[in-house]
Amino acid sequence: MTDTDPLIDTGQTVRVRARFYNPEGSVPNFVKERVLLQGQWGQIVFEDENSFIYEITVNGTTEIKPWLRSFGSSCEVIEPASLRREMIAEWKEILSYYESV
């Protein structure tokens, strides 16, 4: 995923912003290390030692969505609002699978 190379998804160019959290203050911060390695085409702005904002421009959200989802509760989608709503709906559906447990 790069700002200049298109993704397979040929949707509209969109800026994605997500906040990442360090679960339980783990050392090393495996979330940060993974984003630095796999998300190298985006920009990271550190908020504090336990969270940072990741921003990237992509051609549609089809391919980045599973990557963001793979971080579980360590990732909060901020923008675009449409992607945030999709993620919320998916997590609510997942929660419904576990409500009977």
C-alpha positions as CSV (number, residue, x, y, z in Angstrom):
1,M,0.0,0.0,0.0
2,T,1.5,3.3,-1.0
3,D,0.4,6.8,-1.8
4,T,1.5,6.3,-5.4
5,D,0.9,2.6,-6.1
6,P,-2.7,1.6,-6.4
7,L,-4.1,-1.2,-4.4
8,I,-6.0,-4.0,-6.1
9,D,-9.2,-2.2,-4.8
10,T,-9.8,0.5,-7.4
11,G,-12.2,2.4,-5.3
12,Q,-12.0,6.1,-4.6
13,T,-8.8,7.5,-3.0
14,V,-9.5,7.9,0.7
15,R,-7.5,8.9,3.7
16,V,-7.7,6.3,6.5
17,R,-6.8,7.3,10.1
18,A,-6.7,4.9,12.9
19,R,-5.6,5.0,16.5
20,F,-3.5,2.1,17.8
21,Y,-3.2,1.2,21.4
22,N,-0.5,-0.8,23.2
23,P,-2.4,-3.6,24.9
24,E,-1.6,-3.6,28.7
25,G,1.5,-1.6,28.1
26,S,3.3,-4.6,26.7
27,V,7.1,-4.4,26.2
28,P,8.1,-4.6,23.5
29,N,5.1,-2.8,21.9
30,F,4.2,-5.5,19.4
31,V,1.4,-3.4,17.9
32,K,3.8,-0.5,17.2
33,E,6.4,-2.9,15.7
34,R,3.9,-4.5,13.5
35,V,2.5,-1.2,12.2
36,L,6.0,0.1,11.5
37,L,6.8,-3.1,9.6
38,Q,3.5,-3.7,7.7
39,G,2.2,-0.2,7.4
40,Q,5.5,1.4,6.3
41,W,3.7,3.5,3.6
42,G,1.6,5.4,6.0
43,Q,2.5,8.1,8.6
44,I,2.6,7.6,12.3
45,V,2.1,10.3,14.9
46,F,2.8,9.2,18.5
47,E,0.3,10.5,21.0
48,D,2.0,9.0,24.1
49,E,3.8,5.8,25.0
50,N,0.7,3.7,24.7
51,S,-1.1,5.1,21.6
52,F,-0.4,6.5,18.2
53,I,-2.3,7.7,15.1
54,Y,-1.6,5.9,11.7
55,E,-2.6,7.7,8.5
56,I,-2.5,6.4,5.0
57,T,-4.1,7.3,1.7
58,V,-5.5,4.2,-0.2
59,N,-7.6,3.5,-3.2
60,G,-10.6,2.1,-1.5
61,T,-10.8,0.4,1.9
62,T,-11.4,-3.2,0.8
63,E,-7.8,-4.3,1.4
64,I,-6.9,-2.3,4.5
65,K,-10.0,-3.3,6.4
66,P,-8.9,-6.8,7.2
67,W,-5.5,-5.6,8.2
68,L,-7.1,-3.0,10.6
69,R,-9.5,-5.7,11.9
70,S,-6.6,-8.0,12.6
71,F,-5.5,-5.7,15.5
72,G,-8.7,-6.3,17.4
73,S,-9.2,-4.0,20.3
74,S,-5.8,-2.4,19.8
75,C,-7.1,-0.5,16.7
76,E,-9.8,2.2,16.5
77,V,-10.7,3.5,13.1
78,I,-11.2,7.3,13.2
79,E,-11.7,8.2,9.5
80,P,-13.4,7.9,7.2
81,A,-16.7,7.8,9.0
82,S,-18.1,5.2,6.6
83,L,-15.3,2.8,7.4
84,R,-15.7,3.5,11.1
85,R,-19.4,2.6,10.9
86,E,-18.6,-0.6,8.9
87,M,-16.1,-1.7,11.6
88,I,-18.6,-0.9,14.4
89,A,-21.2,-3.0,12.7
90,E,-18.8,-5.9,12.2
91,W,-17.7,-5.8,15.8
92,K,-21.3,-5.8,17.0
93,E,-22.0,-8.8,14.9
94,I,-18.9,-10.6,16.3
95,L,-20.1,-9.7,19.8
96,S,-23.5,-11.3,19.1
97,Y,-21.7,-14.6,18.4
98,Y,-20.3,-14.6,22.0
99,E,-23.2,-13.2,23.9
100,S,-24.5,-16.8,24.7
101,V,-21.1,-17.9,26.0
